[in-house]
Structure formats: structure tokens, C-alpha cells
Amino acid sequence: MNDLTVVSKSRADIPADPFLARHLIGGDWRESHDGQTFERLSPSHGTVVTRASMGGTNDVDAAIDAARKAFDAGSWSRISGQKRATFLLKIADLIDRDRQRIALMETLESGKPISQAEAEIEGASDLWRYAASLARTVHGDSHNSLGSEFLGLVLKEPVGVVSIITPWNFPFLIVSQKLPFALAAGCTAVIKPSELTPATTTILGELCIEAGIPSGVVNIVLGYGDPVGTRMTTDSRVNMVTFTGSTAVGKSIVSAASGTLKKVSLELGGKNPQVIFPDADVESAVDAVVFGVYFNAGECCNSGSRIIVHEDIAEAFIAQTVALSRQVPFGDPLDPSTQVGAIITPEHQNKIDTYVRDAANAGADIRLGGGGLTVPGLDGQFYQPTVIANVESSQPIAREEVFGPVLSVLTFRTIDEAIALVNDAEYGLSAGVWSENVHTCLEFARRAEAGTVWTNTWMDGFAELPFGGVKESGQGRELGKYGLEEFLEAKTVTMRIGKSRKPWVEPRAS
């Protein structure tokens, strides 16, 4: 461990007082109905950084009621796309203005590096601007080919009240992949951020109010999945649920929502492979693999947590990956030089380590890391960069989402074998291929069972391109025009022209 790159405690100051987070309901900031609160400890510094209201069913009911009334009143759903776009652009500007404040709270609550948090907030404001552009493009279709007696219209209308449930790993970015698109469509929303990262969503609520969003259009309830998320999922006044998180919770949401048959959109887990062929640009591939597995400490649904390397280059590739991994700065997330910060909770750190220990006991070869990491001056939880070779595809570490800075290495001989390994998974979020042969890349892209395929790159994203998974990685899409479509319903209007309709029953003469 001594030859790892470790960043000790920085000189950056932590705010003296915790951030105070409350519910936003009907345009007002409220304490919980029963007065309960909870605290969030920084996973990197061990101090209380947020004190938040703990929501219950009464708070959720009030928030849903506010969203329902706002939607039905039409103060948002029936105004022009141009007006909705203007509000969204104001929010984007306010996000840019407060980027450092938002990033600091995200770092303190999540443990991610401050430089990464700032980049995420910048990306989030771009999503708000893109959603604003879509607000002005919502349109249906007309059918003038139904004969001289008919004209058909297809209207696109907002789905209604949307429950938005977001995770702790990218709290501000992911709410910005959902909320502005829902608002662009004309929906109203109730949002529940993770109880581990409530502050930045609360700040977003402040910015929505400052921008002039009408009361009740955006509501926030803080607290735990049970009872807050459960109520948001089952209430009949809610028309749609959009959730990002674990596959297990996603399945429970589908089950809970079935009672009212509301629409559900899910972005869930992944066990994302990168396949490296012998003709790959090895230097670029190694760098992308290291980025893909350590980005956000591996606590990322798109983490490139398993690589499938051609056996002819496997040992050399692993050696280069280990060497570069030693140079990645792990440590205090408040230091701008840090690239990998803290693990979200002690319980999650233990889960990561259990996967690694079990793999080693099953015969896998730990080439680097494999345990907790001590950072001088900090009282938090950190995990070493870990590379595990000689992994069998049947082992849990090759099939299940570890959600930590742990890389599993498998090997292949032919493209058919590589694609079989890629698709031999319950997940299907993303996949990558490294080859200088365009035919290899295209064949891989067509055959890989994944919502996103990267060729000779990893985890590049654009607001214009849809994001989501297949199989147990979810249903529905975010971003792009497809992300807007999730929040719209199609309505058919059939119009008869003139008095041409023949009577079904001929009246009898009296």
C-alpha cells in the first residue's frame, strides 16, 4: 500500500455549521409534520455536515396534493413551451452561479472529489439548457391521409404528477437528468433524494423558487425509502415514477406501482464490460479502464468493473493497468488533486471488501489492493484501488455489482467468446470495445446486449443521446428527445369534416 498515491487531509475548511435541509411543499419550506430530523456524517471527514427534516406519510401526502393541484390548475401544464423554457434557462444560470456551493455540499455528503463535483454541476446546468430547448419542440402529428371526411390529430400531453426518486452517488446530476425533462413536458413533481445526500436537491429547490417556478410545481420530501419513497410510489394521485438506484429496489417499485398501473421508468444497476482486442490502442485502453473503474470510487452504475481481454495481451495489459492504478490520487476529496474520494458508508465499504475476500478465497488473484485505505488526518472510509485477475465468469465478483474501486479481469480467444461473456449477465446497461478494426467495433455494437455501447472510449455522455439499460438494468430512457418522451402521453383526436356521416339507424317515418 505504500506505493499507492494517497492525498492526505487538505487545508480546505469544512463549514462550521451543518447545512439545514427542509421539505419544499407547495412553495413553502416546512419542517416535518412530526418534527423529526436526521443527520448526515461526511464519509471522508466524519463530521456532521447536514441536518435534515425526516419526512413521513403526512409530508408526502401534502407534497403530492400540492403537485396534483398545481398540475390540474394548469399554472405549469398549460402554459406555452416558450414560457417553460424561460424558467428552465433561469435555473441553469442560477446553477452556474452557485456551482461551488453546490459542489462543496455534494463532496461533503458523498465523499467524491471536489473537482469531479464541480464538473458534474457544470454538466447538470447543460442538461437544464438542453431540456429548455426541448420544451419548445413538443409536438404531435397530423394525419391528412384518412380520406376526405376525416382529419386525425395525435396530441402529446404531459403525463401528470411525477415522483422522482434519486440515489446518493450523483445526486445533483441525476435529478437534473429527470426534473428538467419532466418540467419541459409540463409535468409537476415530487422529489425524494437519498437520505445520504439531501443537501444539493434542497439547494436546487431554492433555485427553482428564485427562478419563479409556480408554487406546487416542484416539491421535495426528505427522508427514507420507507415511508417516503413507498408513499410516492403507491399513491393514486401520482401518474408516473422515475427511479435511479439498485435493481432490487427497482423491482420493488414496479411491484408497488402495479396497484395503480402508473407509468414507471427505471435506471438501475450494471456490470459493465470493456472488451480489449489485440489490435487495440493499449495505452488509451488502459487509461480508459483505470478511469472507468475508479471514477466516483466505482460507485457508479456505468462503472467499467469488468474487463474482458484477449489472452494474447492479457498479462501485459494487467501489468500496465496495475502500474497506472498506483498513480491515481486517492484521498481527501476536498483537495483539488484528488481523483478518488471516500466510500459512502462503512456498511458499503464492508460489502465491497466482502466481494474481494470471497473472490480471493475462490482462487482469484489479487494483483493490487484488496482492503481499506488509511488517509492521514481523515476519519473516514476509503478503499484501495483493486485489480483482480484469474476471475471466472461464474463468480459473484464477475456478475454482481460491487459498486466500488474493484476491477475484475477475464480473458477470451474469439469475438464470439467475448460477446458471449459480455451477454452472460443479468445486467445490460453499457459495454465497450477496443479495436482499431471498424468491422470488429460494429459487429460488437450490434451484438452486445446493452443500452449504450462505447467504441474506443468509455463513459462519454451527451445531453442529446439517450441513456438507459436493457434486461435488469432498467426500462425507459433518460436524456435526448427520448428522455422527454418518457413524460408525455399520446392522445388521438379523430375529426369528421362536414356533415358526411351516414346514420347508423335510419329513422322511420312517423
Helices and strands as residue ranges (DSSP letters): E 6-7, E 19-21, E 23-25, E 28-30, E 37-41, E 48-53, H 57-73, H 81-97, H 99-110, H 114-135, E 141-143, E 150-158, E 161-165, H 171-185, E 188-192, H 199-211, E 218-220, I 225-229, H 230-234, E 240-244, H 247-257, E 263-267, E 273-276, H 282-294, G 295-298, E 306-310, H 314-325, E 330-331, H 346-361, E 365-368, E 386-389, H 396-399, E 406-412, H 415-423, E 427-428, E 430-434, H 438-447, E 452-455, E 470-471, E 474-475, H 480-485, E 488-496
